[in-house]
């Protein structure tokens, strides 16, 4: 027995997840989907629907979910070919990304102003920086997904209900391929491994087979933490240096607890690659001019700040990202001087000497004059 149009729309939120679950199994024409759906609806006490109501539900999914939901395709485009009993049907519906659709049944009535602002701010923060000279208008996969969610909530591009008071600067992060982010996120969800062509800093591009553990955003740039099958250890990879990503079956022998290790590495103020050489305790002498700018910053674990009589300070903290500490301290110039560890002091002595040499004027070339 078919429901009326009004009742059909009211019960649509109860039907949609069940339609998705049936399409998750295989692409189906509406005529075949209908009896399967009605059997499911009967078992849970939901009224059956007509073919016309089902078509309205499918149109709603097509319009609302867009390129992340379902699509209508001709039978000739389906791979693999559908069973022979389906050959008399011309149009089929199928999921575009089966693992991406999560049914939501709660009724969303109000959104607070702060929640709306948080969505807009998150979208700006996750936007991929544009490549100079590129005409690509896409902001990036995560930002685009948030943009679709904002539109689905009923907010337009210039909706006055969201005050235009937020702006986010991306500084100068290195552009990355949005498709690589999606491939990595999908591999993490499905517990697949990946095969990447990776371009290390100062090294040629080389293949890497790894089990992705977590994607981390550091100052607007994504990094992949993964178990490297060749190195047999947890490493991180800058997504901007990944040239290609392919799917592999999940790796055997991956240690348990790697996600907890990644989280532990991220607890400090600096994010570096995994490894004992990245861990240590840093002691700095901060000038009186620099102290106000560094005070209250979360620099790392077991942070100790000692104010000195002349207004300067001595700061000590544990880090798991010694390489990132180097780069950050270069920004501080002479307002922060490393006192330990010895290896970090030696690195700064060599680096500052190299920098100073680059800025020294070239020696004048002596010329000789000859007399007649």
Secondary structure as UniProt FT lines:
FT   HELIX           5..10
FT   HELIX           12..25
FT   HELIX           30..43
FT   TURN            44..45
FT   HELIX           51..65
FT   HELIX           66..68
FT   STRAND          70..74
FT   HELIX           75..77
FT   HELIX           84..86
FT   TURN            87..88
FT   STRAND          91..95
FT   HELIX           98..100
FT   HELIX           113..126
FT   TURN            132..133
FT   HELIX           141..152
FT   TURN            153..154
FT   TURN            157..158
FT   TURN            160..161
FT   TURN            171..172
FT   HELIX           178..190
FT   STRAND          193..199
FT   TURN            201..202
FT   STRAND          205..218
FT   TURN            219..220
FT   STRAND          221..228
FT   TURN            229..232
FT   STRAND          233..238
FT   HELIX           239..241
FT   STRAND          242..248
FT   TURN            252..253
FT   TURN            256..257
FT   HELIX           258..265
FT   HELIX           276..278
FT   STRAND          280..286
FT   HELIX           288..294
FT   TURN            295..296
FT   STRAND          301..307
FT   TURN            309..310
FT   STRAND          313..319
FT   HELIX           322..332
FT   HELIX           333..335
FT   STRAND          336..340
FT   HELIX           342..359
//
